[in-house]
């Protein structure tokens, strides 16, 4: 290989070095940006879950103190003859049924 051939190959060598450096930097920045977006979306999801859990808990307490639709108040331990709780109470309890343990 002559000196002239080496000069002609410089551009392609530098292009390859730049591409490799760009890929390495892109992966590093991708991980950082992914982590930031994951934290933001996780916070948003937690906020939304907390909101709906608070609503369900509030409705459940209102149901226990005021009854459903003009009926007598229904205590949380109330069940009909078959042992089933009223449907409205079951639905509200299911809304509160997810595990909060993973948040701590």
N, C-alpha and C positions, 0 to 999 in steps of 0.2 A: 504494500500500500504506500503510495507516495504522499508527500505533504499536501498536495493538491486534493487528493481523495479524502484525506482527513478533514480538510477545510469544508469540503462539500457535505460530509456526513455530520458536521457540527450541528446544523439546524435540526436534523432528525433526532440526534442524541439529546439535545436540549428540550425538544418537544416531548420526548418520552420521559425525561426526568421531571418536567413540569406536570405531565399527566399523572405520574405516580405520586408526586407531592400533593397535587390537587385531590386525588382520591383519598389519600391519608387524612388530609385536613377536612374534607367533606364528611368522612365517617365520624371524625371527632365532633364536628359541629352538629351532625345529625343526632348523635347520642345526647348532646347537651340540649338541643331544641326539643327532642322527644321527651326528655325528662321534664322539662319545663311545661310542655303541653300536657303531659300526663298528670302532673301535680295540679294544674289549673282545672282540667276536666274532672279529676277526682274530687277536688273541692266543690265544684259545681254540682256534681252528683250527690255528694254528701249533704249539701245544702238542700237540694230538692227532696231527698229521702227524709231529712229531718223535718222539713215543712209538712210533708204528707203524714209522717208519723205523728206530729203534733196535732194535725187536724183530726186524725183518726182517734187519738187519745181524748181530745176535747169532745168529739161527738159521742164517744163511748161514755164519758162522764155525764154528758147531758142526757144521754139515753137512760143511764142508771138513775139519775135524779128526777127526770121529768117523764119517763116512759116514752112509748113510741106512739105518736099520733093520738094523743088524748087518753091513752090507757093509763092504768096505774103505773107508778114507777116500778121498774123491774130490777131487783138486786142482781149483782154479778153472779151470785150462786144459783139464781132461779133457773129451773128447768121444768118442762112440761111432764106429763105422765110417762112419756117414753124415755125421759132422761135427756131430751134434746133441748138446747137453749133456743130462744127465739132467733129467727133467721137474721134479723137486723143486727143483733148482738154478735152472732157468729161472724158476719161479714166484717164488722168493725174489729173484732179480735184477730181475724186473719190479716187485716191491714197492719196490725201491730205485731204480727207473728214472726217477722224476720229477725234474725239474730243481730243484736247490737254488738256482740263480742268482738267482731272483726274490726270494729272502729277504734278500739283502744290499743 
